[in-house]
């Protein structure tokens, strides 16, 4: 079976986000002072071939922990669904 995984990778809440801070500063210059919190991360889409959804989810976790996510600085969440 083929599955699609949507992964969001974000800086850990306890760490500063320089890109987000720069965007907030620019929002003020652009007359959007109401926007006060921005965190910038990555979105990754993977296609996974696996026997079932549980196996596909395990492969996504393995890919994130081994390659996609710097676990010292980032966290991740994901959703897996059957590909159409």
PDB file of N, CA, C and O in Angstrom:
ATOM      1  N   UNK A   1       0.841  -1.186   0.000  1.00  0.00           N
ATOM      2  CA  UNK A   1       0.000   0.000   0.000  1.00  0.00           C
ATOM      3  C   UNK A   1       0.881   1.242   0.000  1.00  0.00           C
ATOM      4  O   UNK A   1       2.016   1.222   0.475  1.00  0.00           O
ATOM      5  N   UNK A   2       0.338   2.307  -0.536  1.00  0.00           N
ATOM      6  CA  UNK A   2       1.074   3.572  -0.559  1.00  0.00           C
ATOM      7  C   UNK A   2       0.378   4.574   0.357  1.00  0.00           C
ATOM      8  O   UNK A   2      -0.846   4.707   0.339  1.00  0.00           O
ATOM      9  N   UNK A   3       1.171   5.269   1.148  1.00  0.00           N
ATOM     10  CA  UNK A   3       0.680   6.275   2.081  1.00  0.00           C
ATOM     11  C   UNK A   3       1.385   7.601   1.816  1.00  0.00           C
ATOM     12  O   UNK A   3       2.477   7.643   1.249  1.00  0.00           O
ATOM     13  N   UNK A   4       0.737   8.677   2.239  1.00  0.00           N
ATOM     14  CA  UNK A   4       1.330  10.016   2.169  1.00  0.00           C
ATOM     15  C   UNK A   4       1.457  10.538   3.593  1.00  0.00           C
ATOM     16  O   UNK A   4       0.496  10.522   4.362  1.00  0.00           O
ATOM     17  N   UNK A   5       2.651  10.998   3.931  1.00  0.00           N
ATOM     18  CA  UNK A   5       2.902  11.577   5.253  1.00  0.00           C
ATOM     19  C   UNK A   5       3.147  13.069   5.100  1.00  0.00           C
ATOM     20  O   UNK A   5       3.940  13.497   4.262  1.00  0.00           O
ATOM     21  N   UNK A   6       2.465  13.846   5.911  1.00  0.00           N
ATOM     22  CA  UNK A   6       2.657  15.303   5.977  1.00  0.00           C
ATOM     23  C   UNK A   6       3.341  15.586   7.312  1.00  0.00           C
ATOM     24  O   UNK A   6       2.776  15.325   8.374  1.00  0.00           O
ATOM     25  N   UNK A   7       4.557  16.120   7.251  1.00  0.00           N
ATOM     26  CA  UNK A   7       5.371  16.325   8.449  1.00  0.00           C
ATOM     27  C   UNK A   7       5.625  17.814   8.648  1.00  0.00           C
ATOM     28  O   UNK A   7       6.016  18.513   7.713  1.00  0.00           O
ATOM     29  N   UNK A   8       5.404  18.295   9.857  1.00  0.00           N
ATOM     30  CA  UNK A   8       5.734  19.670  10.226  1.00  0.00           C
ATOM     31  C   UNK A   8       6.888  19.626  11.222  1.00  0.00           C
ATOM     32  O   UNK A   8       6.811  18.958  12.253  1.00  0.00           O
ATOM     33  N   UNK A   9       7.954  20.347  10.895  1.00  0.00           N
ATOM     34  CA  UNK A   9       9.150  20.398  11.731  1.00  0.00           C
ATOM     35  C   UNK A   9       9.300  21.843  12.205  1.00  0.00           C
ATOM     36  O   UNK A   9       9.382  22.771  11.401  1.00  0.00           O
ATOM     37  N   UNK A  10       9.334  22.013  13.525  1.00  0.00           N
ATOM     38  CA  UNK A  10       9.387  23.363  14.098  1.00  0.00           C
ATOM     39  C   UNK A  10      10.509  23.464  15.124  1.00  0.00           C
ATOM     40  O   UNK A  10      10.887  22.469  15.742  1.00  0.00           O
ATOM     41  N   UNK A  11      11.046  24.687  15.305  1.00  0.00           N
ATOM     42  CA  UNK A  11      12.014  24.874  16.384  1.00  0.00           C
ATOM     43  C   UNK A  11      11.350  24.559  17.718  1.00  0.00           C
ATOM     44  O   UNK A  11      10.159  24.817  17.893  1.00  0.00           O
ATOM     45  N   UNK A  12      12.098  24.012  18.645  1.00  0.00           N
ATOM     46  CA  UNK A  12      11.562  23.746  19.976  1.00  0.00           C
ATOM     47  C   UNK A  12      11.098  25.052  20.613  1.00  0.00           C
ATOM     48  O   UNK A  12      11.733  26.088  20.415  1.00  0.00           O
ATOM     49  N   UNK A  13      10.010  25.025  21.367  1.00  0.00           N
ATOM     50  CA  UNK A  13       9.476  26.249  21.973  1.00  0.00           C
ATOM     51  C   UNK A  13      10.479  26.982  22.866  1.00  0.00           C
ATOM     52  O   UNK A  13      10.412  28.204  23.001  1.00  0.00           O
ATOM     53  N   UNK A  14      11.397  26.248  23.468  1.00  0.00           N
ATOM     54  CA  UNK A  14      12.354  26.876  24.381  1.00  0.00           C
ATOM     55  C   UNK A  14      13.489  27.598  23.658  1.00  0.00           C
ATOM     56  O   UNK A  14      14.287  28.285  24.296  1.00  0.00           O
ATOM     57  N   UNK A  15      13.570  27.452  22.334  1.00  0.00           N
ATOM     58  CA  UNK A  15      14.652  28.083  21.569  1.00  0.00           C
ATOM     59  C   UNK A  15      14.164  29.326  20.848  1.00  0.00           C
ATOM     60  O   UNK A  15      12.998  29.418  20.463  1.00  0.00           O
ATOM     61  N   UNK A  16      15.057  30.270  20.671  1.00  0.00           N
ATOM     62  CA  UNK A  16      14.745  31.467  19.896  1.00  0.00           C
ATOM     63  C   UNK A  16      14.569  31.087  18.434  1.00  0.00           C
ATOM     64  O   UNK A  16      15.183  30.134  17.956  1.00  0.00           O
ATOM     65  N   UNK A  17      13.734  31.829  17.729  1.00  0.00           N
ATOM     66  CA  UNK A  17      13.526  31.627  16.304  1.00  0.00           C
ATOM     67  C   UNK A  17      13.890  32.932  15.593  1.00  0.00           C
ATOM     68  O   UNK A  17      13.029  33.798  15.434  1.00  0.00           O
ATOM     69  N   UNK A  18      15.148  33.094  15.160  1.00  0.00           N
ATOM     70  CA  UNK A  18      15.576  34.355  14.549  1.00  0.00           C
ATOM     71  C   UNK A  18      14.769  34.728  13.309  1.00  0.00           C
ATOM     72  O   UNK A  18      14.484  35.906  13.093  1.00  0.00           O
ATOM     73  N   UNK A  19      14.398  33.744  12.494  1.00  0.00           N
ATOM     74  CA  UNK A  19      13.596  34.049  11.300  1.00  0.00           C
ATOM     75  C   UNK A  19      12.228  34.583  11.705  1.00  0.00           C
ATOM     76  O   UNK A  19      11.748  35.568  11.144  1.00  0.00           O
ATOM     77  N   UNK A  20      11.609  33.939  12.670  1.00  0.00           N
ATOM     78  CA  UNK A  20      10.311  34.396  13.146  1.00  0.00           C
ATOM     79  C   UNK A  20      10.379  35.792  13.727  1.00  0.00           C
ATOM     80  O   UNK A  20       9.495  36.616  13.492  1.00  0.00           O
ATOM     81  N   UNK A  21      11.433  36.056  14.487  1.00  0.00           N
ATOM     82  CA  UNK A  21      11.614  37.381  15.090  1.00  0.00           C
ATOM     83  C   UNK A  21      11.778  38.445  14.007  1.00  0.00           C
ATOM     84  O   UNK A  21      11.243  39.547  14.133  1.00  0.00           O
ATOM     85  N   UNK A  22      12.514  38.123  12.946  1.00  0.00           N
ATOM     86  CA  UNK A  22      12.707  39.073  11.842  1.00  0.00           C
ATOM     87  C   UNK A  22      11.374  39.358  11.146  1.00  0.00           C
ATOM     88  O   UNK A  22      11.107  40.496  10.759  1.00  0.00           O
ATOM     89  N   UNK A  23      10.545  38.338  10.986  1.00  0.00           N
ATOM     90  CA  UNK A  23       9.244  38.537  10.358  1.00  0.00           C
ATOM     91  C   UNK A  23       8.362  39.422  11.223  1.00  0.00           C
ATOM     92  O   UNK A  23       7.681  40.305  10.702  1.00  0.00           O
ATOM     93  N   UNK A  24       8.359  39.207  12.526  1.00  0.00           N
ATOM     94  CA  UNK A  24       7.571  40.051  13.423  1.00  0.00           C
ATOM     95  C   UNK A  24       8.014  41.505  13.300  1.00  0.00           C
ATOM     96  O   UNK A  24       7.176  42.405  13.248  1.00  0.00           O
ATOM     97  N   UNK A  25       9.320  41.739  13.254  1.00  0.00           N
ATOM     98  CA  UNK A  25       9.828  43.102  13.097  1.00  0.00           C
ATOM     99  C   UNK A  25       9.367  43.732  11.792  1.00  0.00           C
ATOM    100  O   UNK A  25       9.014  44.910  11.755  1.00  0.00           O
ATOM    101  N   UNK A  26       9.371  42.953  10.731  1.00  0.00           N
ATOM    102  CA  UNK A  26       8.934  43.453   9.428  1.00  0.00           C
ATOM    103  C   UNK A  26       7.429  43.717   9.422  1.00  0.00           C
ATOM    104  O   UNK A  26       6.969  44.658   8.775  1.00  0.00           O
ATOM    105  N   UNK A  27       6.672  42.906  10.128  1.00  0.00           N
ATOM    106  CA  UNK A  27       5.220  43.122  10.202  1.00  0.00           C
ATOM    107  C   UNK A  27       4.913  44.494  10.801  1.00  0.00           C
ATOM    108  O   UNK A  27       3.995  45.181  10.351  1.00  0.00           O
ATOM    109  N   UNK A  28       5.674  44.885  11.803  1.00  0.00           N
ATOM    110  CA  UNK A  28       5.470  46.207  12.411  1.00  0.00           C
ATOM    111  C   UNK A  28       5.733  47.309  11.386  1.00  0.00           C
ATOM    112  O   UNK A  28       4.983  48.282  11.308  1.00  0.00           O
ATOM    113  N   UNK A  29       6.794  47.155  10.606  1.00  0.00           N
ATOM    114  CA  UNK A  29       7.133  48.139   9.573  1.00  0.00           C
ATOM    115  C   UNK A  29       6.038  48.193   8.508  1.00  0.00           C
ATOM    116  O   UNK A  29       5.774  49.251   7.938  1.00  0.00           O
ATOM    117  N   UNK A  30       5.403  47.046   8.243  1.00  0.00           N
ATOM    118  CA  UNK A  30       4.360  46.962   7.218  1.00  0.00           C
ATOM    119  C   UNK A  30       2.985  47.315   7.764  1.00  0.00           C
ATOM    120  O   UNK A  30       1.968  47.019   7.137  1.00  0.00           O
ATOM    121  N   UNK A  31       2.955  47.946   8.929  1.00  0.00           N
ATOM    122  CA  UNK A  31       1.715  48.371   9.572  1.00  0.00           C
ATOM    123  C   UNK A  31       0.820  47.188   9.941  1.00  0.00           C
ATOM    124  O   UNK A  31      -0.400  47.248   9.790  1.00  0.00           O
ATOM    125  N   UNK A  32       1.444  46.112  10.426  1.00  0.00           N
ATOM    126  CA  UNK A  32       0.720  44.947  10.933  1.00  0.00           C
ATOM    127  C   UNK A  32       1.212  44.618  12.343  1.00  0.00           C
ATOM    128  O   UNK A  32       1.671  43.503  12.589  1.00  0.00           O
ATOM    129  N   UNK A  33       1.120  45.579  13.275  1.00  0.00           N
ATOM    130  CA  UNK A  33       1.659  45.360  14.616  1.00  0.00           C
ATOM    131  C   UNK A  33       0.887  44.316  15.426  1.00  0.00           C
ATOM    132  O   UNK A  33       1.356  43.868  16.472  1.00  0.00           O
ATOM    133  N   UNK A  34      -0.301  43.928  14.940  1.00  0.00           N
ATOM    134  CA  UNK A  34      -1.100  42.929  15.650  1.00  0.00           C
ATOM    135  C   UNK A  34      -0.462  41.534  15.587  1.00  0.00           C
ATOM    136  O   UNK A  34      -0.760  40.672  16.414  1.00  0.00           O
ATOM    137  N   UNK A  35       0.406  41.324  14.612  1.00  0.00           N
ATOM    138  CA  UNK A  35       1.081  40.028  14.475  1.00  0.00           C
ATOM    139  C   UNK A  35       2.315  40.070  15.374  1.00  0.00           C
ATOM    140  O   UNK A  35       3.300  40.746  15.078  1.00  0.00           O
ATOM    141  N   UNK A  36       2.233  39.334  16.474  1.00  0.00           N
ATOM    142  CA  UNK A  36       3.274  39.443  17.501  1.00  0.00           C
ATOM    143  C   UNK A  36       4.068  38.158  17.718  1.00  0.00           C
ATOM    144  O   UNK A  36       5.095  38.181  18.398  1.00  0.00           O
ATOM    145  N   UNK A  37       3.618  37.049  17.160  1.00  0.00           N
ATOM    146  CA  UNK A  37       4.329  35.796  17.362  1.00  0.00           C
ATOM    147  C   UNK A  37       4.427  35.014  16.072  1.00  0.00           C
ATOM    148  O   UNK A  37       3.408  34.627  15.501  1.00  0.00           O
ATOM    149  N   UNK A  38       5.626  34.780  15.612  1.00  0.00           N
ATOM    150  CA  UNK A  38       5.846  34.004  14.389  1.00  0.00           C
ATOM    151  C   UNK A  38       6.925  32.978  14.663  1.00  0.00           C
ATOM    152  O   UNK A  38       7.983  33.309  15.198  1.00  0.00           O
ATOM    153  N   UNK A  39       6.664  31.738  14.301  1.00  0.00           N
ATOM    154  CA  UNK A  39       7.656  30.666  14.366  1.00  0.00           C
ATOM    155  C   UNK A  39       7.732  30.082  12.966  1.00  0.00           C
ATOM    156  O   UNK A  39       6.702  29.774  12.366  1.00  0.00           O
ATOM    157  N   UNK A  40       8.913  29.930  12.451  1.00  0.00           N
ATOM    158  CA  UNK A  40       9.091  29.431  11.090  1.00  0.00           C
ATOM    159  C   UNK A  40       9.757  28.064  11.146  1.00  0.00           C
ATOM    160  O   UNK A  40      10.770  27.870  11.817  1.00  0.00           O
ATOM    161  N   UNK A  41       9.161  27.125  10.425  1.00  0.00           N
ATOM    162  CA  UNK A  41       9.683  25.767  10.384  1.00  0.00           C
ATOM    163  C   UNK A  41       9.682  25.228   8.965  1.00  0.00           C
ATOM    164  O   UNK A  41       9.774  25.985   7.999  1.00  0.00           O
ATOM    165  N   UNK A  42       9.577  23.902   8.850  1.00  0.00           N
ATOM    166  CA  UNK A  42       9.597  23.238   7.549  1.00  0.00           C
ATOM    167  C   UNK A  42       8.393  22.309   7.443  1.00  0.00           C
ATOM    168  O   UNK A  42       7.907  21.778   8.442  1.00  0.00           O
ATOM    169  N   UNK A  43       7.930  22.127   6.235  1.00  0.00           N
ATOM    170  CA  UNK A  43       6.868  21.155   5.955  1.00  0.00           C
ATOM    171  C   UNK A  43       7.424  20.172   4.931  1.00  0.00           C
ATOM    172  O   UNK A  43       7.938  20.579   3.889  1.00  0.00           O
ATOM    173  N   UNK A  44       7.322  18.878   5.227  1.00  0.00           N
ATOM    174  CA  UNK A  44       7.849  17.837   4.355  1.00  0.00           C
ATOM    175  C   UNK A  44       6.720  16.869   4.030  1.00  0.00           C
ATOM    176  O   UNK A  44       5.959  16.472   4.912  1.00  0.00           O
ATOM    177  N   UNK A  45       6.616  16.492   2.762  1.00  0.00           N
ATOM    178  CA  UNK A  45       5.659  15.478   2.328  1.00  0.00           C
ATOM    179  C   UNK A  45       6.443  14.271   1.834  1.00  0.00           C
ATOM    180  O   UNK A  45       7.349  14.399   1.011  1.00  0.00           O
ATOM    181  N   UNK A  46       6.083  13.094   2.348  1.00  0.00           N
ATOM    182  CA  UNK A  46       6.733  11.848   1.941  1.00  0.00           C
ATOM    183  C   UNK A  46       5.697  10.872   1.432  1.00  0.00           C
ATOM    184  O   UNK A  46       4.575  10.832   1.937  1.00  0.00           O
ATOM    185  N   UNK A  47       6.063  10.085   0.436  1.00  0.00           N
ATOM    186  CA  UNK A  47       5.269   8.932   0.040  1.00  0.00           C
ATOM    187  C   UNK A  47       5.947   7.710   0.622  1.00  0.00           C
ATOM    188  O   UNK A  47       7.161   7.546   0.498  1.00  0.00           O
ATOM    189  N   UNK A  48       5.167   6.854   1.256  1.00  0.00           N
ATOM    190  CA  UNK A  48       5.713   5.685   1.941  1.00  0.00           C
ATOM    191  C   UNK A  48       4.982   4.441   1.446  1.00  0.00           C
ATOM    192  O   UNK A  48       3.752   4.396   1.434  1.00  0.00           O
ATOM    193  N   UNK A  49       5.743   3.440   1.042  1.00  0.00           N
ATOM    194  CA  UNK A  49       5.149   2.152   0.701  1.00  0.00           C
ATOM    195  C   UNK A  49       5.308   1.246   1.912  1.00  0.00           C
ATOM    196  O   UNK A  49       6.418   1.006   2.386  1.00  0.00           O
ATOM    197  N   UNK A  50       4.172   0.745   2.406  1.00  0.00           N
ATOM    198  CA  UNK A  50       4.186  -0.093   3.608  1.00  0.00           C
ATOM    199  C   UNK A  50       2.969  -1.012   3.592  1.00  0.00           C
ATOM    200  O   UNK A  50       1.999  -0.768   2.874  1.00  0.00           O
ATOM    201  N   UNK A  51       3.035  -2.062   4.388  1.00  0.00           N
ATOM    202  CA  UNK A  51       1.944  -3.036   4.457  1.00  0.00           C
ATOM    203  C   UNK A  51       0.680  -2.458   5.084  1.00  0.00           C
ATOM    204  O   UNK A  51      -0.431  -2.848   4.727  1.00  0.00           O
ATOM    205  N   UNK A  52       0.857  -1.517   6.030  1.00  0.00           N
ATOM    206  CA  UNK A  52      -0.291  -0.925   6.715  1.00  0.00           C
ATOM    207  C   UNK A  52       0.091   0.446   7.273  1.00  0.00           C
ATOM    208  O   UNK A  52       1.254   0.848   7.232  1.00  0.00           O
ATOM    209  N   UNK A  53      -0.915   1.153   7.794  1.00  0.00           N
ATOM    210  CA  UNK A  53      -0.696   2.518   8.284  1.00  0.00           C
ATOM    211  C   UNK A  53       0.274   2.551   9.464  1.00  0.00           C
ATOM    212  O   UNK A  53       1.118   3.444   9.547  1.00  0.00           O
ATOM    213  N   UNK A  54       0.161   1.598  10.363  1.00  0.00           N
ATOM    214  CA  UNK A  54       1.044   1.571  11.533  1.00  0.00           C
ATOM    215  C   UNK A  54       2.509   1.433  11.112  1.00  0.00           C
ATOM    216  O   UNK A  54       3.381   2.089  11.683  1.00  0.00           O
ATOM    217  N   UNK A  55       2.780   0.597  10.132  1.00  0.00           N
ATOM    218  CA  UNK A  55       4.153   0.431   9.636  1.00  0.00           C
ATOM    219  C   UNK A  55       4.625   1.703   8.948  1.00  0.00           C
ATOM    220  O   UNK A  55       5.776   2.108   9.111  1.00  0.00           O
ATOM    221  N   UNK A  56       3.743   2.334   8.180  1.00  0.00           N
ATOM    222  CA  UNK A  56       4.095   3.595   7.516  1.00  0.00           C
ATOM    223  C   UNK A  56       4.443   4.664   8.547  1.00  0.00           C
ATOM    224  O   UNK A  56       5.414   5.402   8.374  1.00  0.00           O
ATOM    225  N   UNK A  57       3.659   4.752   9.616  1.00  0.00           N
ATOM    226  CA  UNK A  57       3.938   5.732  10.670  1.00  0.00           C
ATOM    227  C   UNK A  57       5.286   5.470  11.326  1.00  0.00           C
ATOM    228  O   UNK A  57       6.027   6.407  11.624  1.00  0.00           O
ATOM    229  N   UNK A  58       5.605   4.209  11.548  1.00  0.00           N
ATOM    230  CA  UNK A  58       6.902   3.871  12.149  1.00  0.00           C
ATOM    231  C   UNK A  58       8.049   4.288  11.238  1.00  0.00           C
ATOM    232  O   UNK A  58       9.083   4.752  11.719  1.00  0.00           O
ATOM    233  N   UNK A  59       7.879   4.129   9.932  1.00  0.00           N
ATOM    234  CA  UNK A  59       8.923   4.527   8.978  1.00  0.00           C
ATOM    235  C   UNK A  59       9.083   6.045   8.946  1.00  0.00           C
ATOM    236  O   UNK A  59      10.196   6.549   8.798  1.00  0.00           O
ATOM    237  N   UNK A  60       7.980   6.771   9.085  1.00  0.00           N
ATOM    238  CA  UNK A  60       8.050   8.235   9.119  1.00  0.00           C
ATOM    239  C   UNK A  60       8.824   8.685  10.358  1.00  0.00           C
ATOM    240  O   UNK A  60       9.689   9.556  10.264  1.00  0.00           O
ATOM    241  N   UNK A  61       8.521   8.106  11.500  1.00  0.00           N
ATOM    242  CA  UNK A  61       9.242   8.450  12.731  1.00  0.00           C
ATOM    243  C   UNK A  61      10.733   8.161  12.559  1.00  0.00           C
ATOM    244  O   UNK A  61      11.578   8.971  12.940  1.00  0.00           O
ATOM    245  N   UNK A  62      11.044   7.015  11.989  1.00  0.00           N
ATOM    246  CA  UNK A  62      12.449   6.653  11.782  1.00  0.00           C
ATOM    247  C   UNK A  62      13.142   7.651  10.856  1.00  0.00           C
ATOM    248  O   UNK A  62      14.271   8.058  11.128  1.00  0.00           O
ATOM    249  N   UNK A  63      12.482   8.052   9.766  1.00  0.00           N
ATOM    250  CA  UNK A  63      13.068   9.022   8.837  1.00  0.00           C
ATOM    251  C   UNK A  63      13.298  10.367   9.533  1.00  0.00           C
ATOM    252  O   UNK A  63      14.327  11.011   9.332  1.00  0.00           O
ATOM    253  N   UNK A  64      12.331  10.781  10.350  1.00  0.00           N
ATOM    254  CA  UNK A  64      12.470  12.055  11.064  1.00  0.00           C
ATOM    255  C   UNK A  64      13.629  11.999  12.054  1.00  0.00           C
ATOM    256  O   UNK A  64      14.452  12.912  12.109  1.00  0.00           O
ATOM    257  N   UNK A  65      13.687  10.923  12.833  1.00  0.00           N
ATOM    258  CA  UNK A  65      14.711  10.822  13.877  1.00  0.00           C
ATOM    259  C   UNK A  65      16.112  10.623  13.303  1.00  0.00           C
ATOM    260  O   UNK A  65      17.093  11.068  13.898  1.00  0.00           O
ATOM    261  N   UNK A  66      16.213   9.963  12.158  1.00  0.00           N
ATOM    262  CA  UNK A  66      17.535   9.678  11.587  1.00  0.00           C
ATOM    263  C   UNK A  66      18.045  10.768  10.645  1.00  0.00           C
ATOM    264  O   UNK A  66      19.255  10.940  10.503  1.00  0.00           O
ATOM    265  N   UNK A  67      17.131  11.509   9.995  1.00  0.00           N
ATOM    266  CA  UNK A  67      17.599  12.430   8.955  1.00  0.00           C
ATOM    267  C   UNK A  67      16.926  13.801   8.952  1.00  0.00           C
ATOM    268  O   UNK A  67      17.606  14.824   8.882  1.00  0.00           O
ATOM    269  N   UNK A  68      15.621  13.827   9.025  1.00  0.00           N
ATOM    270  CA  UNK A  68      14.907  15.076   8.741  1.00  0.00           C
ATOM    271  C   UNK A  68      14.911  16.099   9.869  1.00  0.00           C
ATOM    272  O   UNK A  68      14.829  17.301   9.615  1.00  0.00           O
ATOM    273  N   UNK A  69      15.004  15.638  11.107  1.00  0.00           N
ATOM    274  CA  UNK A  69      14.842  16.530  12.257  1.00  0.00           C
ATOM    275  C   UNK A  69      16.121  16.562  13.090  1.00  0.00           C
ATOM    276  O   UNK A  69      16.684  15.519  13.422  1.00  0.00           O
ATOM    277  N   UNK A  70      16.573  17.771  13.422  1.00  0.00           N
ATOM    278  CA  UNK A  70      17.662  17.939  14.382  1.00  0.00           C
ATOM    279  C   UNK A  70      16.993  17.962  15.755  1.00  0.00           C
ATOM    280  O   UNK A  70      16.480  18.994  16.189  1.00  0.00           O
ATOM    281  N   UNK A  71      17.003  16.821  16.428  1.00  0.00           N
ATOM    282  CA  UNK A  71      16.228  16.673  17.664  1.00  0.00           C
ATOM    283  C   UNK A  71      16.732  17.540  18.813  1.00  0.00           C
ATOM    284  O   UNK A  71      16.033  17.697  19.814  1.00  0.00           O
ATOM    285  N   UNK A  72      17.911  18.095  18.690  1.00  0.00           N
ATOM    286  CA  UNK A  72      18.421  19.019  19.707  1.00  0.00           C
ATOM    287  C   UNK A  72      17.698  20.354  19.621  1.00  0.00           C
ATOM    288  O   UNK A  72      17.496  21.026  20.632  1.00  0.00           O
ATOM    289  N   UNK A  73      17.307  20.739  18.395  1.00  0.00           N
ATOM    290  CA  UNK A  73      16.729  22.062  18.180  1.00  0.00           C
ATOM    291  C   UNK A  73      15.296  22.040  17.650  1.00  0.00           C
ATOM    292  O   UNK A  73      14.620  23.068  17.673  1.00  0.00           O
ATOM    293  N   UNK A  74      14.821  20.884  17.174  1.00  0.00           N
ATOM    294  CA  UNK A  74      13.530  20.835  16.503  1.00  0.00           C
ATOM    295  C   UNK A  74      12.657  19.701  17.039  1.00  0.00           C
ATOM    296  O   UNK A  74      13.148  18.707  17.573  1.00  0.00           O
ATOM    297  N   UNK A  75      11.370  19.883  16.881  1.00  0.00           N
ATOM    298  CA  UNK A  75      10.400  18.837  17.156  1.00  0.00           C
ATOM    299  C   UNK A  75       9.571  18.618  15.893  1.00  0.00           C
ATOM    300  O   UNK A  75       9.639  19.412  14.954  1.00  0.00           O
ATOM    301  N   UNK A  76       8.789  17.539  15.874  1.00  0.00           N
ATOM    302  CA  UNK A  76       7.993  17.280  14.683  1.00  0.00           C
ATOM    303  C   UNK A  76       6.647  16.655  15.036  1.00  0.00           C
ATOM    304  O   UNK A  76       6.487  15.989  16.059  1.00  0.00           O
ATOM    305  N   UNK A  77       5.695  16.894  14.153  1.00  0.00           N
ATOM    306  CA  UNK A  77       4.391  16.244  14.202  1.00  0.00           C
ATOM    307  C   UNK A  77       4.097  15.783  12.783  1.00  0.00           C
ATOM    308  O   UNK A  77       4.628  16.334  11.819  1.00  0.00           O
ATOM    309  N   UNK A  78       3.241  14.761  12.663  1.00  0.00           N
ATOM    310  CA  UNK A  78       2.936  14.271  11.325  1.00  0.00           C
ATOM    311  C   UNK A  78       1.567  13.602  11.288  1.00  0.00           C
ATOM    312  O   UNK A  78       1.004  13.212  12.311  1.00  0.00           O
ATOM    313  N   UNK A  79       1.058  13.489  10.066  1.00  0.00           N
ATOM    314  CA  UNK A  79      -0.188  12.766   9.796  1.00  0.00           C
ATOM    315  C   UNK A  79       0.080  11.859   8.598  1.00  0.00           C
ATOM    316  O   UNK A  79       0.717  12.272   7.629  1.00  0.00           O
ATOM    317  N   UNK A  80      -0.404  10.638   8.668  1.00  0.00           N
ATOM    318  CA  UNK A  80      -0.256   9.686   7.576  1.00  0.00           C
ATOM    319  C   UNK A  80      -1.644   9.309   7.088  1.00  0.00           C
ATOM    320  O   UNK A  80      -2.538   9.016   7.882  1.00  0.00           O
ATOM    321  N   UNK A  81      -1.812   9.320   5.767  1.00  0.00           N
ATOM    322  CA  UNK A  81      -3.087   8.880   5.183  1.00  0.00           C
ATOM    323  C   UNK A  81      -2.791   8.027   3.954  1.00  0.00           C
ATOM    324  O   UNK A  81      -1.727   8.134   3.345  1.00  0.00           O
ATOM    325  N   UNK A  82      -3.732   7.198   3.612  1.00  0.00           N
ATOM    326  CA  UNK A  82      -3.576   6.337   2.442  1.00  0.00           C
ATOM    327  C   UNK A  82      -3.593   7.211   1.185  1.00  0.00           C
ATOM    328  O   UNK A  82      -4.431   8.100   1.040  1.00  0.00           O
ATOM    329  N   UNK A  83      -2.643   6.934   0.279  1.00  0.00           N
ATOM    330  CA  UNK A  83      -2.551   7.694  -0.959  1.00  0.00           C
ATOM    331  C   UNK A  83      -3.719   7.344  -1.872  1.00  0.00           C
ATOM    332  O   UNK A  83      -4.221   6.220  -1.860  1.00  0.00           O
ATOM    333  N   UNK A  84      -4.133   8.302  -2.645  1.00  0.00           N
ATOM    334  CA  UNK A  84      -5.250   8.071  -3.581  1.00  0.00           C
ATOM    335  C   UNK A  84      -4.730   7.686  -4.933  1.00  0.00           C
ATOM    336  O   UNK A  84      -5.515   7.451  -5.852  1.00  0.00           O
TER     337      UNK A  84
END
